[in-house]
């Protein structure tokens, strides 16, 4: 973690992290879109056991990195909800055309 001497330093570091995070989210999106191709039925888009497995892993990794696991879970649940909406749209485009 970089040393910050003022708010501008903090914001510059957050901006740098955001660039990396967005790149990773874009890569994650390609996998979500690919998953839609392998799901024969739309109800397969939401997989509650998989969601809970992801959340359990995220909570564990958060603890390993000194992050509040409840915060990590909250962020991931919001992200998963957004990806479910996106994957549903992709699934519909792929399978209903």
C-alpha positions, 0 to 999 in steps of 0.5 A: 500500500502506498503512503498517502500524505494528503487526500489527493494522494488517497484519491490518486491511489483509489483511481489507480486501483479502480483502473485495475478493478475495472479491467478485472471486472471486464475480464470477469464479464467475458466469463459470465457471458461465456457461461450463458452459452453453456446453460440450456435453460434460463433458470440455470442463470441463477445458481444459489449453491454457486453464489453461496460458494463464491461468497464463502470464498470471498469472506475467507479471502477478505479475512486473509487480507484484513478486510471486513468480511461483511463488507466484502460480502456486501460488495460481492452480492451487489456485483453478483446481482448485477452479473445475473441481470447481465447474464440473463440478457446475454442468455436471452440473446443467445438462446432466443434468437 
